[in-house]
Amino acid sequence: MLVLSRKKNESIVINNDIRIVVVEIRGDKVRLGVEAPREVPVHRREVYDAIQRGKEGVDDKAAESLES
């Protein structure tokens, strides 16, 4: 894992086309802005995990229907 220090309005660039900007720092919370191409999905971790769980459920149902 790469660990970086950034201040408000500073950013990092990933793969030439994804930019992460520190928008605000308030107490122990940091607000980040993400600029990425439309075809790149960007989710909070808990949303990503829920999507993955949903896909697993769909995959399980598809496997069950193939077994029948």
Biopython code that builds the backbone (N, CA, C, O; Angstrom):
import numpy as np
from Bio.PDB.StructureBuilder import StructureBuilder

atoms = [
    (1, "MET", "N", (0.849, -1.170, 0.000)),
    (1, "MET", "CA", (0.000, 0.000, 0.000)),
    (1, "MET", "C", (0.901, 1.241, 0.000)),
    (1, "MET", "O", (1.850, 1.338, 0.777)),
    (2, "LEU", "N", (0.588, 2.156, -0.863)),
    (2, "LEU", "CA", (1.275, 3.441, -0.903)),
    (2, "LEU", "C", (0.542, 4.403, 0.022)),
    (2, "LEU", "O", (-0.674, 4.561, -0.090)),
    (3, "VAL", "N", (1.258, 5.044, 0.928)),
    (3, "VAL", "CA", (0.658, 5.995, 1.854)),
    (3, "VAL", "C", (1.220, 7.374, 1.543)),
    (3, "VAL", "O", (2.435, 7.568, 1.523)),
    (4, "LEU", "N", (0.325, 8.334, 1.299)),
    (4, "LEU", "CA", (0.728, 9.692, 0.941)),
    (4, "LEU", "C", (0.125, 10.700, 1.904)),
    (4, "LEU", "O", (-0.943, 10.473, 2.472)),
    (5, "SER", "N", (0.816, 11.804, 2.078)),
    (5, "SER", "CA", (0.259, 12.932, 2.826)),
    (5, "SER", "C", (-0.131, 14.007, 1.827)),
    (5, "SER", "O", (0.640, 14.329, 0.923)),
    (6, "ARG", "N", (-1.314, 14.558, 1.985)),
    (6, "ARG", "CA", (-1.800, 15.622, 1.110)),
    (6, "ARG", "C", (-2.493, 16.660, 1.962)),
    (6, "ARG", "O", (-3.040, 16.336, 3.016)),
    (7, "LYS", "N", (-2.478, 17.888, 1.522)),
    (7, "LYS", "CA", (-3.190, 18.974, 2.174)),
    (7, "LYS", "C", (-4.404, 19.335, 1.336)),
    (7, "LYS", "O", (-4.556, 18.859, 0.211)),
    (8, "LYS", "N", (-5.268, 20.180, 1.888)),
    (8, "LYS", "CA", (-6.458, 20.616, 1.165)),
    (8, "LYS", "C", (-6.061, 21.163, -0.205)),
    (8, "LYS", "O", (-5.081, 21.897, -0.334)),
    (9, "ASN", "N", (-6.828, 20.799, -1.213)),
    (9, "ASN", "CA", (-6.649, 21.175, -2.619)),
    (9, "ASN", "C", (-5.462, 20.510, -3.303)),
    (9, "ASN", "O", (-5.195, 20.790, -4.472)),
    (10, "GLU", "N", (-4.749, 19.644, -2.610)),
    (10, "GLU", "CA", (-3.692, 18.874, -3.257)),
    (10, "GLU", "C", (-4.306, 17.585, -3.794)),
    (10, "GLU", "O", (-5.373, 17.166, -3.347)),
    (11, "SER", "N", (-3.629, 16.962, -4.752)),
    (11, "SER", "CA", (-4.208, 15.791, -5.388)),
    (11, "SER", "C", (-3.154, 14.736, -5.668)),
    (11, "SER", "O", (-1.953, 14.964, -5.522)),
    (12, "ILE", "N", (-3.648, 13.566, -6.077)),
    (12, "ILE", "CA", (-2.801, 12.505, -6.607)),
    (12, "ILE", "C", (-3.400, 12.085, -7.938)),
    (12, "ILE", "O", (-4.595, 12.265, -8.173)),
    (13, "VAL", "N", (-2.576, 11.531, -8.800)),
    (13, "VAL", "CA", (-3.029, 11.077, -10.112)),
    (13, "VAL", "C", (-2.741, 9.587, -10.231)),
    (13, "VAL", "O", (-1.652, 9.125, -9.888)),
    (14, "ILE", "N", (-3.722, 8.844, -10.717)),
    (14, "ILE", "CA", (-3.594, 7.405, -10.911)),
    (14, "ILE", "C", (-3.774, 7.106, -12.394)),
    (14, "ILE", "O", (-4.785, 7.476, -12.990)),
    (15, "ASN", "N", (-2.801, 6.441, -12.978)),
    (15, "ASN", "CA", (-2.900, 5.971, -14.358)),
    (15, "ASN", "C", (-3.209, 7.083, -15.363)),
    (15, "ASN", "O", (-3.924, 6.844, -16.336)),
    (16, "ASN", "N", (-2.704, 8.249, -15.156)),
    (16, "ASN", "CA", (-2.839, 9.389, -16.064)),
    (16, "ASN", "C", (-4.249, 9.943, -16.234)),
    (16, "ASN", "O", (-4.399, 11.044, -16.764)),
    (17, "ASP", "N", (-5.283, 9.231, -15.809)),
    (17, "ASP", "CA", (-6.641, 9.712, -16.077)),
    (17, "ASP", "C", (-7.576, 9.700, -14.867)),
    (17, "ASP", "O", (-8.766, 9.981, -15.005)),
    (18, "ILE", "N", (-7.052, 9.380, -13.691)),
    (18, "ILE", "CA", (-7.862, 9.407, -12.480)),
    (18, "ILE", "C", (-7.186, 10.369, -11.508)),
    (18, "ILE", "O", (-6.001, 10.230, -11.206)),
    (19, "ARG", "N", (-7.942, 11.333, -11.030)),
    (19, "ARG", "CA", (-7.399, 12.348, -10.124)),
    (19, "ARG", "C", (-8.198, 12.331, -8.829)),
    (19, "ARG", "O", (-9.427, 12.406, -8.851)),
    (20, "ILE", "N", (-7.501, 12.232, -7.700)),
    (20, "ILE", "CA", (-8.107, 12.262, -6.373)),
    (20, "ILE", "C", (-7.676, 13.570, -5.716)),
    (20, "ILE", "O", (-6.481, 13.838, -5.590)),
    (21, "VAL", "N", (-8.646, 14.386, -5.297)),
    (21, "VAL", "CA", (-8.364, 15.702, -4.732)),
    (21, "VAL", "C", (-8.883, 15.770, -3.297)),
    (21, "VAL", "O", (-10.005, 15.346, -3.017)),
    (22, "VAL", "N", (-8.068, 16.300, -2.396)),
    (22, "VAL", "CA", (-8.528, 16.556, -1.026)),
    (22, "VAL", "C", (-9.363, 17.830, -1.080)),
    (22, "VAL", "O", (-8.832, 18.920, -1.295)),
    (23, "VAL", "N", (-10.664, 17.689, -0.885)),
    (23, "VAL", "CA", (-11.591, 18.812, -0.999)),
    (23, "VAL", "C", (-11.723, 19.555, 0.322)),
    (23, "VAL", "O", (-11.775, 20.785, 0.353)),
    (24, "GLU", "N", (-11.778, 18.788, 1.425)),
    (24, "GLU", "CA", (-12.002, 19.413, 2.733)),
    (24, "GLU", "C", (-11.476, 18.500, 3.827)),
    (24, "GLU", "O", (-11.548, 17.275, 3.721)),
    (25, "ILE", "N", (-10.951, 19.109, 4.871)),
    (25, "ILE", "CA", (-10.529, 18.371, 6.060)),
    (25, "ILE", "C", (-11.246, 19.011, 7.240)),
    (25, "ILE", "O", (-11.075, 20.196, 7.524)),
    (26, "ARG", "N", (-12.052, 18.202, 7.920)),
    (26, "ARG", "CA", (-12.827, 18.722, 9.052)),
    (26, "ARG", "C", (-12.722, 17.721, 10.189)),
    (26, "ARG", "O", (-13.369, 16.674, 10.165)),
    (27, "GLY", "N", (-11.900, 18.045, 11.193)),
    (27, "GLY", "CA", (-11.699, 17.119, 12.309)),
    (27, "GLY", "C", (-11.033, 15.851, 11.820)),
    (27, "GLY", "O", (-9.965, 15.892, 11.209)),
    (28, "ASP", "N", (-11.680, 14.704, 12.098)),
    (28, "ASP", "CA", (-11.105, 13.430, 11.668)),
    (28, "ASP", "C", (-11.680, 12.937, 10.343)),
    (28, "ASP", "O", (-11.487, 11.777, 9.978)),
    (29, "LYS", "N", (-12.388, 13.811, 9.617)),
    (29, "LYS", "CA", (-12.958, 13.437, 8.317)),
    (29, "LYS", "C", (-12.265, 14.186, 7.196)),
    (29, "LYS", "O", (-11.952, 15.371, 7.309)),
    (30, "VAL", "N", (-12.038, 13.468, 6.121)),
    (30, "VAL", "CA", (-11.440, 14.051, 4.919)),
    (30, "VAL", "C", (-12.417, 13.841, 3.781)),
    (30, "VAL", "O", (-12.865, 12.718, 3.553)),
    (31, "ARG", "N", (-12.757, 14.904, 3.061)),
    (31, "ARG", "CA", (-13.621, 14.781, 1.883)),
    (31, "ARG", "C", (-12.726, 14.746, 0.654)),
    (31, "ARG", "O", (-11.865, 15.606, 0.468)),
    (32, "LEU", "N", (-12.945, 13.735, -0.181)),
    (32, "LEU", "CA", (-12.155, 13.562, -1.391)),
    (32, "LEU", "C", (-13.034, 13.742, -2.611)),
    (32, "LEU", "O", (-14.205, 13.363, -2.605)),
    (33, "GLY", "N", (-12.471, 14.317, -3.649)),
    (33, "GLY", "CA", (-13.131, 14.395, -4.937)),
    (33, "GLY", "C", (-12.428, 13.439, -5.884)),
    (33, "GLY", "O", (-11.202, 13.327, -5.863)),
    (34, "VAL", "N", (-13.198, 12.752, -6.712)),
    (34, "VAL", "CA", (-12.632, 11.796, -7.657)),
    (34, "VAL", "C", (-13.026, 12.213, -9.062)),
    (34, "VAL", "O", (-14.210, 12.322, -9.378)),
    (35, "GLU", "N", (-12.037, 12.445, -9.894)),
    (35, "GLU", "CA", (-12.268, 12.727, -11.309)),
    (35, "GLU", "C", (-11.750, 11.533, -12.088)),
    (35, "GLU", "O", (-10.556, 11.232, -12.065)),
    (36, "ALA", "N", (-12.661, 10.851, -12.781)),
    (36, "ALA", "CA", (-12.298, 9.653, -13.540)),
    (36, "ALA", "C", (-13.147, 9.582, -14.804)),
    (36, "ALA", "O", (-14.232, 10.161, -14.852)),
    (37, "PRO", "N", (-12.669, 8.887, -15.818)),
    (37, "PRO", "CA", (-13.491, 8.705, -17.015)),
    (37, "PRO", "C", (-14.802, 8.004, -16.657)),
    (37, "PRO", "O", (-14.852, 7.221, -15.708)),
    (38, "ARG", "N", (-15.853, 8.283, -17.411)),
    (38, "ARG", "CA", (-17.177, 7.710, -17.121)),
    (38, "ARG", "C", (-17.166, 6.182, -17.091)),
    (38, "ARG", "O", (-17.931, 5.567, -16.348)),
    (39, "GLU", "N", (-16.301, 5.575, -17.895)),
    (39, "GLU", "CA", (-16.287, 4.105, -17.968)),
    (39, "GLU", "C", (-15.591, 3.455, -16.766)),
    (39, "GLU", "O", (-15.589, 2.230, -16.645)),
    (40, "VAL", "N", (-15.007, 4.256, -15.884)),
    (40, "VAL", "CA", (-14.339, 3.735, -14.688)),
    (40, "VAL", "C", (-15.310, 3.823, -13.512)),
    (40, "VAL", "O", (-15.657, 4.924, -13.084)),
    (41, "PRO", "N", (-15.755, 2.677, -12.982)),
    (41, "PRO", "CA", (-16.661, 2.724, -11.841)),
    (41, "PRO", "C", (-15.925, 3.192, -10.586)),
    (41, "PRO", "O", (-14.809, 2.754, -10.310)),
    (42, "VAL", "N", (-16.563, 4.083, -9.834)),
    (42, "VAL", "CA", (-15.998, 4.589, -8.576)),
    (42, "VAL", "C", (-17.079, 4.448, -7.511)),
    (42, "VAL", "O", (-18.160, 5.023, -7.634)),
    (43, "HIS", "N", (-16.782, 3.680, -6.464)),
    (43, "HIS", "CA", (-17.753, 3.425, -5.397)),
    (43, "HIS", "C", (-17.080, 3.549, -4.042)),
    (43, "HIS", "O", (-15.880, 3.306, -3.921)),
    (44, "ARG", "N", (-17.850, 3.931, -3.010)),
    (44, "ARG", "CA", (-17.376, 3.781, -1.640)),
    (44, "ARG", "C", (-17.236, 2.285, -1.373)),
    (44, "ARG", "O", (-17.941, 1.484, -1.987)),
    (45, "ARG", "N", (-16.349, 1.899, -0.480)),
    (45, "ARG", "CA", (-16.077, 0.476, -0.235)),
    (45, "ARG", "C", (-17.338, -0.299, 0.142)),
    (45, "ARG", "O", (-17.556, -1.407, -0.348)),
    (46, "GLU", "N", (-18.176, 0.287, 1.019)),
    (46, "GLU", "CA", (-19.367, -0.455, 1.455)),
    (46, "GLU", "C", (-20.347, -0.663, 0.301)),
    (46, "GLU", "O", (-21.042, -1.678, 0.268)),
    (47, "VAL", "N", (-20.417, 0.262, -0.634)),
    (47, "VAL", "CA", (-21.270, 0.099, -1.815)),
    (47, "VAL", "C", (-20.679, -0.979, -2.729)),
    (47, "VAL", "O", (-21.402, -1.835, -3.240)),
    (48, "TYR", "N", (-19.369, -0.928, -2.928)),
    (48, "TYR", "CA", (-18.688, -1.933, -3.746)),
    (48, "TYR", "C", (-18.927, -3.340, -3.179)),
    (48, "TYR", "O", (-19.233, -4.272, -3.923)),
    (49, "ASP", "N", (-18.782, -3.483, -1.855)),
    (49, "ASP", "CA", (-18.995, -4.786, -1.221)),
    (49, "ASP", "C", (-20.429, -5.269, -1.430)),
    (49, "ASP", "O", (-20.647, -6.453, -1.690)),
    (50, "ALA", "N", (-21.401, -4.376, -1.322)),
    (50, "ALA", "CA", (-22.802, -4.755, -1.533)),
    (50, "ALA", "C", (-23.031, -5.192, -2.977)),
    (50, "ALA", "O", (-23.758, -6.154, -3.224)),
    (51, "ILE", "N", (-22.426, -4.502, -3.917)),
    (51, "ILE", "CA", (-22.542, -4.884, -5.332)),
    (51, "ILE", "C", (-21.963, -6.276, -5.539)),
    (51, "ILE", "O", (-22.556, -7.104, -6.231)),
    (52, "GLN", "N", (-20.794, -6.537, -4.933)),
    (52, "GLN", "CA", (-20.168, -7.847, -5.079)),
    (52, "GLN", "C", (-21.026, -8.950, -4.460)),
    (52, "GLN", "O", (-21.146, -10.037, -5.025)),
    (53, "ARG", "N", (-21.619, -8.671, -3.304)),
    (53, "ARG", "CA", (-22.506, -9.666, -2.672)),
    (53, "ARG", "C", (-23.707, -9.929, -3.564)),
    (53, "ARG", "O", (-24.154, -11.070, -3.682)),
    (54, "GLY", "N", (-24.236, -8.881, -4.198)),
    (54, "GLY", "CA", (-25.362, -9.053, -5.111)),
    (54, "GLY", "C", (-24.991, -9.892, -6.308)),
    (54, "GLY", "O", (-25.784, -10.719, -6.760)),
    (55, "LYS", "N", (-23.789, -9.691, -6.831)),
    (55, "LYS", "CA", (-23.325, -10.498, -7.975)),
    (55, "LYS", "C", (-23.155, -11.953, -7.574)),
    (55, "LYS", "O", (-23.474, -12.853, -8.352)),
    (56, "GLU", "N", (-22.654, -12.193, -6.363)),
    (56, "GLU", "CA", (-22.498, -13.567, -5.890)),
    (56, "GLU", "C", (-23.850, -14.250, -5.799)),
    (56, "GLU", "O", (-23.977, -15.420, -6.160)),
    (57, "GLY", "N", (-24.876, -13.529, -5.316)),
    (57, "GLY", "CA", (-26.217, -14.092, -5.238)),
    (57, "GLY", "C", (-26.762, -14.437, -6.609)),
    (57, "GLY", "O", (-27.402, -15.474, -6.782)),
    (58, "VAL", "N", (-26.512, -13.574, -7.588)),
    (58, "VAL", "CA", (-26.949, -13.825, -8.958)),
    (58, "VAL", "C", (-26.205, -15.029, -9.517)),
    (58, "VAL", "O", (-26.806, -15.881, -10.172)),
    (59, "ASP", "N", (-24.899, -15.105, -9.263)),
    (59, "ASP", "CA", (-24.099, -16.235, -9.742)),
    (59, "ASP", "C", (-24.575, -17.540, -9.120)),
    (59, "ASP", "O", (-24.634, -18.566, -9.798)),
    (60, "ASP", "N", (-24.920, -17.510, -7.822)),
    (60, "ASP", "CA", (-25.423, -18.708, -7.148)),
    (60, "ASP", "C", (-26.736, -19.164, -7.765)),
    (60, "ASP", "O", (-26.938, -20.359, -7.982)),
    (61, "LYS", "N", (-27.637, -18.215, -8.051)),
    (61, "LYS", "CA", (-28.926, -18.565, -8.656)),
    (61, "LYS", "C", (-28.729, -19.107, -10.061)),
    (61, "LYS", "O", (-29.427, -20.041, -10.456)),
    (62, "ALA", "N", (-27.798, -18.550, -10.828)),
    (62, "ALA", "CA", (-27.523, -19.025, -12.181)),
    (62, "ALA", "C", (-26.982, -20.456, -12.124)),
    (62, "ALA", "O", (-27.365, -21.301, -12.932)),
    (63, "ALA", "N", (-26.094, -20.719, -11.171)),
    (63, "ALA", "CA", (-25.533, -22.061, -11.027)),
    (63, "ALA", "C", (-26.614, -23.058, -10.641)),
    (63, "ALA", "O", (-26.626, -24.182, -11.145)),
    (64, "GLU", "N", (-27.524, -22.662, -9.751)),
    (64, "GLU", "CA", (-28.619, -23.529, -9.347)),
    (64, "GLU", "C", (-29.522, -23.861, -10.523)),
    (64, "GLU", "O", (-29.961, -25.003, -10.659)),
    (65, "SER", "N", (-29.808, -22.879, -11.378)),
    (65, "SER", "CA", (-30.682, -23.135, -12.524)),
    (65, "SER", "C", (-30.006, -24.038, -13.537)),
    (65, "SER", "O", (-30.685, -24.800, -14.225)),
    (66, "LEU", "N", (-28.681, -23.973, -13.650)),
    (66, "LEU", "CA", (-27.970, -24.854, -14.563)),
    (66, "LEU", "C", (-27.963, -26.298, -14.063)),
    (66, "LEU", "O", (-27.962, -27.238, -14.858)),
    (67, "GLU", "N", (-27.959, -26.466, -12.740)),
    (67, "GLU", "CA", (-27.943, -27.798, -12.146)),
    (67, "GLU", "C", (-29.302, -28.477, -12.285)),
    (67, "GLU", "O", (-29.384, -29.705, -12.262)),
    (68, "SER", "N", (-30.362, -27.696, -12.429)),
    (68, "SER", "CA", (-31.719, -28.264, -12.484)),
    (68, "SER", "C", (-32.007, -28.899, -13.811)),
    (68, "SER", "O", (-33.102, -29.422, -14.021)),
]
sb = StructureBuilder()
sb.init_structure("model")
sb.init_model(0)
sb.init_chain("A")
sb.init_seg("    ")
for serial, (resi, resn, name, xyz) in enumerate(atoms, 1):
    if name == "N":
        sb.init_residue(resn, " ", resi, " ")
    sb.init_atom(name, np.array(xyz, "f"), 0.0, 1.0, " ", f" {name:<3s}", serial, name[0])
structure = sb.get_structure()
